[in-house]
Amino acid sequence: MSDRTSATDQEGRPLLRAFGQRLNELIAALHPDERKRPGYARLAKEIRETTGGAISGTYLWELATGKKRNVTLEQLDVLAEYFGVPPEYFLSDDVAERVNSQLRLAVALRDTRVRNLALRAEGLSPAALDALLTIVDEARKVQNLAPPEAGGDGTQEPPAAAP
């Protein structure tokens, strides 16, 4: 169980830190504008209204900051339902990375210009797409932006077929 090993290494309790970090990433993905992001009390109210699960603003804050160390399975399920992620997202590095990759794409596609660029690129030849990727990579360098999380050429390898 590699997830269990990575969750209990020498540095204390990384699973607890990861839980709070993952919760904060979900909140940020749902509410990207920090100025408009709801407080924990309002977010807890939204969670209760959406899922019917009981959760308080204080409890949510404690989970997000790592102060609460004993999340219940019921709370885990309520959070997963509200944010639309599998419960394993909070516990498994592999699942979290897969979901975070999808979240990054969803956040990027919220920008109309990014979405229009992607839609306009559809149907172009592989050579034309490679040329566009080169232009985008150069623009990122000019703006001192880190390379995207996809492959070095901006593409992602398709998942391997099951044997």
Disulfide bonds with the S-S distance in Angstrom:
none
